Each structure stands twice: as C-alpha cells, then as structure tokens.
Amino acid sequence: MRDKLRIAIDMDEVLADTIGKFITIYEQRHNTKIGINDFPGKEFNEVLPEEIRHTLREYINEPGFFRDIPVMEGAIPVVQQLHEKYDVYIVSAAMEFKYSMTAKLEWLNEHFPFISWTNIVFCGHKIVDVDIMIDDRVKNFINFGGRKILFTSPHNLAVCDYERVNTWEEVGKLLL
C-alpha cells in the first residue's frame, strides 16, 4: 500500500512556458508579433503566417530548444509543496523530438532539483499509474482513469469536459 497519492505533471505548457518561447523566437527571427490572446482554441502553428509555418518543427528540433524555456509562473513553489504531500512524477512525451530528452532533463535538474530522476518519465503515450494527472492535452486523459486536471493553454480554451486550472496558484488551492 502506498503512503501518498501519485500525481503526474506534464512539462510543456504546464511547467514550461513553451508558447512564450515560441512567441519570443518568432519575434526575434521573423519580426512577427504574436500575442498569447491571438489564438484561443488554436494550435500555435495555426496562427503563424503560411510562409513560415514550416519553421515550427525545425525550431522544436534544434539542439537546446527545450533547455531554456521559461518556467511557468508560480510552478516551482507549488510543485515543491506538492512534492511534500504527494509522490510527484514529471511525465513528458519527449520521444518525438530528437534533442528533447537531454535538454528537458537538464531543465528539470536546474528548476526542480528536488524531483528525483526516478520520478521523471519521458515517453510517447502517457500510460502511467498515478492517481492525478495535470496536463494541457486532453488526448493524455483518454485512457487515464484517475483525476484529470486540465491546465489552461490557448489550444484547450474551448474544452469544457475536465476540471480546469489556469495558474499554479489554482493548482495549489486545489491540491494542497
């Protein structure tokens, strides 16, 4: 029998502000202004001008892309508190992008050093044995039988079928 409930926390758009990094890249490399409110209900690539849309996958596949993504506001202290109350696992679908695993591991070690390497799961499909999952992608909830908490991101604003949090402060209020 376990002493603590297990919680899985996604990385991109939950712990890591990946969209913020994309916005910065497109401003710097393409002089293209994209605001966080420009794409409710859409994926980031859908708001890019057609002529540069192909660059998104190129940038994601650059060495180091995942290494310097900003941490979502409030994530570190709340995850640290969750770590004291739950068995916390960081679960990321990192297999798709060539250089993501090393960069993501280094990022986690820098920002969340209290999470052991034994509690980091890099995978394709998120088939995990946990009680609670916090994710921005509803596809990861499909075969998951535990408590599903949807972390708000522009692409999921139209989804109404799940318990939702908008910030890490809300996560803390909900689970601590």
Secondary structure, 3 states (H helix, E strand, C coil): CCCCCEEEECCECCCECHHHHHHHHHHHHHCCCCCHHHCCCCCHHHHCCHHHCCHHHHHHCCCCHHHCCCECCCHHHHHHHHHHHCEEEEEECCCCCCCHHHHHHHHHHHHCCCCCHHHEEECCCCCCCCCEEEECCHHHHCCCCCEEEEECCHHHCCCCCCEEECCHHHHHHHHC
